[in-house]
Amino acid sequence: MEYVEIARTESERGELVLRERRPESGPASLELRANGVFVMDTLETSTEHALAESALAQVEDPRAVVVGGLGLGFTMHAVLADSRVEKVAVVEIEQALVDWMRDGTVPQGPALLADERVTVVVADIAVALAEAAPASYDLVLLDVDNGPGYLVHDTNAVLYREPFLEAARDVLRPGGVLAIWSAAEAPDLEETLGRVFDEAGAHRYDVLLQDREEEYWLYVARVPSTP
């Protein structure tokens, strides 16, 4: 296996690297790493699609959606594939990652960001939701980590605590949903969601990743359909 660095940047959160994996046989793929930790790649995207599709299935009319975390664009792409969606606000804290998507460093990036339904906001998701208008979205998808047990940055721990979850609740319309993807069962998160929302629960998904059986969790919290 050969690895070729495509792009690198440094921010206050550390190092972000985009590199290409070139196997001896088979297609090359891009891999995103933060501070040396694998985040995602373009080879195995089933979890990103599962997050979006499972979350969208929880909402009767998901016209306006927030995606927390741009990554390599696959969660956003799956959201845009739903014809019910009229606008998607993607909140990404790393400007360089947005730039790599826009300038074609990530090949599928320009086409995805050209969709007129997409608005990209370069900000901390906690700040963005705190500043958003109340009751303005039908669905908030949190895809900045693989759950509270697998933080990309330690500061992301605040995203699984009551103040942030309350901010997410406040931007949701009646019947709106907050969906959080987790690579492991997170009972503390489910308990916290239950204190903030009237309705919260966990859904387990069995996923086959490169011939490995993995177990993932989607934590869903819902605002009542009527006040």
Disulfide bonds with the S-S distance in Angstrom:
none
